[in-house]
Amino acid sequence: MTAGEQKKSWMARLKAGLSRTSTNLSLLFVGAKIDEDLYEELESALLMADAGMDATEFLLSGLRRKVKEEKLLDAAAVKGALKVLMTDLLRPLEKPLELGRYEPLVMMIAGVNGAGKTTTIGKLAKHMQKYEQSVLLAAGDTFRAAAREQLMVWGQRNNVTVIAQESGDPAAVAFDAVSSGKARKMDVVMVDTAGRLPTQLHLMEELKKIKRVIGKGMDGAPHEVVLVIDGNTGQNALAQVKAFDDALTLTGLVITKLDGTAKGGVLAAIARMRPVPVYFIGVGEKIEDLQPFSADEFVEALLG
């Protein structure tokens, strides 16, 4: 498959993944009159897409202003104006994950159970191997026995070393992995942490402890604190970003499962309320279904 074909295939999957929202939004503009009814319907569609009240009001007030200033008269022009506004809103979230800044680059990965965290770690490791990075994984999700096994199996299959311990102290596993990564001159060390809800305060405290212990293993680490979010959780995703960011100071997000039922608008809510960069978005199970986030591509898939 050529690079052009790959891009086409990715865009098709992204469009399919966001089809629920894009259908709702696009239909509004078919032969529509530019009147109060259109704005009201747009408001409903954006709220239904999980954009949240703040981002919805921000986009609509910007749109009204543009329509007036640029004297837009037809629905296609209004749709084009909305695309520009939404792309501008999402652009600050577009930031690549930079490899090779430290030796090793230490990443701490967090997320609630079911967000696809362990699978995402596997995909990220595969992505890094493509860039000739050596990767070491730490099975710090000792809360869920299956998670450790899942990571071990994945590691064996892809020739990646996984540091694990029977003792079940995630901070100790993280410390071992960082020390081992330094000794082996690895490029990247990724630490998986127990899936938890931000309401489980004792578990959030444990996360903070893991972060502190990683810092003892290597000055300045972790260099990346990444939260994996299920794209289907809507406004709940924003609550997760806020809670984990407050506890850990996030450097990036990976948004998974944008595959059919997801609404997509939650990125607008995140951009307004807590603009943590989105390193990758995922639309399915395969390795190539995880791609760097691009505001232009995302809005194109959303509004066509």
C-alpha positions in Angstrom: 0.0 0.0 0.0 1.5 3.4 -1.0 1.5 6.3 1.5 -1.3 7.9 -0.5 -3.4 4.8 -0.3 -2.7 4.4 3.4 -3.8 8.0 4.0 -7.0 7.4 2.0 -7.8 4.2 4.0 -7.2 6.0 7.3 -9.5 8.9 6.3 -12.2 6.4 5.3 -11.9 4.7 8.7 -11.9 8.0 10.6 -15.0 9.2 8.6 -16.7 5.9 9.4 -15.8 6.2 13.0 -17.2 9.7 13.3 -20.2 9.0 11.0 -22.7 9.4 13.8 -21.8 13.0 14.4 -20.9 13.9 10.8 -24.3 12.7 9.5 -26.1 14.8 12.1 -24.1 17.9 11.3 -23.9 17.6 7.6 -27.6 17.0 7.1 -28.3 20.4 8.8 -26.7 22.2 5.9 -28.5 20.5 3.1 -30.6 23.3 1.5 -30.8 25.1 4.8 -31.8 28.7 5.2 -29.4 30.9 7.3 -31.8 31.7 10.1 -32.3 31.2 13.9 -33.6 27.7 13.3 -30.3 26.6 11.7 -28.4 28.0 14.7 -30.7 26.2 17.1 -30.4 22.9 15.3 -26.6 23.3 15.1 -26.5 23.9 18.9 -28.5 20.7 19.5 -26.2 18.7 17.1 -23.0 20.0 18.8 -24.4 19.2 22.2 -25.5 15.8 21.1 -21.9 15.3 19.8 -20.6 15.8 23.3 -19.0 19.2 22.5 -20.3 20.5 25.8 -21.9 23.9 26.5 -18.8 26.0 26.5 -17.4 24.8 23.2 -20.8 24.9 21.6 -21.4 28.5 22.6 -17.9 29.5 21.6 -18.3 27.9 18.1 -21.8 29.3 17.5 -21.0 32.9 18.6 -17.9 32.7 16.3 -20.1 31.4 13.5 -22.7 34.2 13.9 -19.9 36.8 13.8 -18.4 35.3 10.7 -21.7 35.1 8.9 -22.4 38.7 9.6 -18.9 40.0 8.8 -18.4 38.0 5.7 -22.1 38.4 4.6 -22.4 34.6 4.1 -25.7 33.8 2.3 -25.7 30.1 1.5 -25.5 27.0 3.7 -22.3 25.7 2.1 -20.4 28.9 3.0 -21.7 28.7 6.6 -20.6 25.1 6.8 -17.2 26.1 5.5 -17.0 28.9 8.1 -17.8 26.3 10.9 -15.0 24.0 9.6 -12.5 26.9 9.9 -13.7 27.7 13.4 -13.6 24.1 14.6 -10.1 23.5 13.0 -8.8 26.7 14.7 -10.3 25.4 18.0 -8.7 22.0 17.7 -5.3 23.1 16.3 -3.7 23.7 19.7 -4.3 20.0 20.5 -2.2 19.0 17.5 1.3 18.2 18.8 3.5 15.3 17.8 5.1 13.0 20.4 8.8 13.8 20.2 11.1 10.8 20.4 14.8 10.8 21.2 14.9 13.7 23.6 16.1 11.6 26.5 17.9 8.3 27.0 15.6 6.7 27.8 12.4 8.7 27.2 10.2 7.6 30.2 6.5 7.5 29.6 3.8 6.9 32.3 0.5 5.7 30.8 -2.7 6.1 32.8 -6.4 5.5 32.1 -9.6 4.0 33.4 -10.3 0.3 32.9 -11.8 -0.5 29.6 -10.3 2.6 27.8 -8.0 0.3 25.8 -4.9 1.3 27.7 -2.9 -2.0 27.5 -3.7 -2.4 23.8 -2.7 1.2 23.1 0.7 0.7 24.9 1.3 -2.2 22.5 0.4 -0.1 19.5 2.5 2.8 20.7 5.5 0.4 21.1 5.0 -0.9 17.6 4.8 2.7 16.3 8.1 3.6 18.0 9.8 0.4 16.7 9.0 1.7 13.2 11.2 4.7 14.1 13.9 2.3 15.2 13.4 3.0 18.9 14.2 0.2 21.4 11.3 -0.1 23.8 11.0 -1.5 27.4 7.6 -2.0 29.0 6.8 -2.0 32.7 3.8 -4.0 33.7 2.7 -1.6 36.5 -0.9 -2.5 36.3 -0.7 -4.9 39.2 -4.2 -4.2 40.2 -5.6 -6.4 37.4 -3.7 -9.7 37.0 -4.8 -10.1 33.5 -3.2 -6.8 32.4 0.2 -8.1 33.3 -0.3 -11.3 31.3 -1.7 -9.3 28.4 1.4 -7.1 28.3 3.7 -10.1 28.7 2.1 -11.9 25.8 2.2 -8.8 23.6 5.9 -8.2 24.5 6.8 -11.8 23.5 5.0 -11.5 20.2 6.7 -8.2 19.3 10.1 -8.9 20.7 9.8 -6.2 23.5 11.1 -6.8 27.0 8.5 -6.5 29.7 9.6 -5.8 33.3 7.1 -7.4 35.8 7.1 -8.5 39.4 5.0 -11.0 41.3 5.1 -8.8 44.4 2.6 -6.5 43.0 4.0 -3.1 44.0 3.6 -1.0 40.9 6.0 1.8 42.1 8.7 -0.9 42.5 8.1 -2.2 39.0 8.3 1.3 37.6 11.6 2.0 39.4 13.0 -1.3 38.2 12.0 -0.6 34.6 13.6 2.9 34.6 16.8 1.6 36.1 16.8 -1.3 33.7 16.1 1.1 30.7 19.0 3.3 31.7 21.4 0.3 32.1 20.4 -1.2 28.8 20.5 2.1 27.0 16.9 1.8 25.8 15.3 4.6 23.8 11.9 4.4 25.4 10.5 3.0 28.7 6.7 2.9 29.0 5.1 2.3 32.4 1.6 0.8 32.4 -0.4 1.8 35.5 -3.5 0.3 37.0 -6.8 1.4 35.4 -8.7 3.4 37.8 -11.5 5.9 38.1 -10.5 9.4 39.2 -13.0 9.0 42.1 -10.9 6.3 43.6 -8.8 8.6 45.6 -6.5 6.0 47.2 -5.6 4.8 43.7 -5.0 8.4 42.5 -2.6 8.7 45.4 -0.8 5.6 44.3 -0.4 7.1 40.8 1.2 10.1 42.3 3.5 7.8 44.2 4.5 6.0 41.0 5.3 9.3 39.4 7.5 10.3 42.3 9.3 7.0 42.3 10.0 7.2 38.6 11.6 10.6 39.3 13.9 8.9 41.8 14.9 6.4 39.2 15.8 9.2 36.7 16.0 12.9 37.2 13.2 14.7 35.3 11.3 11.5 34.6 8.6 10.7 33.6 9.0 12.9 30.6 5.6 12.1 29.3 2.4 11.4 31.3 -0.2 10.2 28.9 -3.9 9.5 29.5 -5.7 7.0 27.3 -9.4 7.9 26.9 -12.3 5.9 25.3 -13.8 8.2 22.7 -17.3 6.9 23.5 -17.4 8.2 27.1 -18.5 11.7 26.0 -18.5 14.4 28.6 -17.1 11.8 31.1 -13.9 11.9 29.1 -13.5 15.6 29.9 -14.0 14.9 33.6 -11.2 12.2 33.4 -8.8 14.6 31.7 -9.4 17.2 34.4 -9.0 14.7 37.3 -5.9 13.0 35.9 -4.4 16.4 34.9 -4.9 17.8 38.4 -3.3 14.7 40.0 -0.4 14.1 37.5 0.0 17.1 35.1 -0.7 15.3 31.8 1.5 16.0 28.8 -0.6 14.2 26.2 -3.7 12.2 25.4 -4.5 9.2 23.3 -8.2 8.9 22.3 -9.3 5.4 21.4 -12.4 3.7 20.0 -13.5 6.4 17.6 -15.3 3.6 15.7 -18.9 4.2 15.0 -20.6 5.0 18.2 -18.2 7.8 19.2 -19.3 11.3 18.9 -16.1 13.2 18.4 -17.3 16.5 19.8 -15.6 15.8 23.1 -12.3 17.0 21.5 -13.9 20.5 21.2 -14.8 20.3 24.9 -11.3 19.3 25.8 -9.8 22.1 23.6 -11.9 24.7 25.4 -11.7 23.4 29.0 -8.4 21.6 29.3 -6.3 21.7 26.2 -3.9 18.8 26.7 -2.3 17.8 23.4 -3.8 14.8 21.6 -0.8 12.7 20.4 -2.8 9.9 18.8 -6.4 8.9 17.9 -7.5 5.3 17.3 -10.4 4.1 15.2 -10.1 0.3 15.7 -8.1 -2.7 16.8 -5.4 -2.9 14.2 -1.9 -1.3 14.7 -2.5 1.1 11.8 -5.7 2.2 13.4 -3.7 4.4 15.7 -2.5 7.6 14.0 -1.2 11.0 15.0 -4.0 13.5 15.6 -4.5 16.2 12.9 -7.0 18.9 13.4 -7.6 19.3 9.6 -8.2 15.5 9.1 -10.4 15.3 12.1 -12.6 18.2 11.1 -12.7 17.0 7.5 -14.0 13.6 8.7 -16.5 15.4 11.0 -17.9 18.0 8.6 -16.7 16.7 5.2 
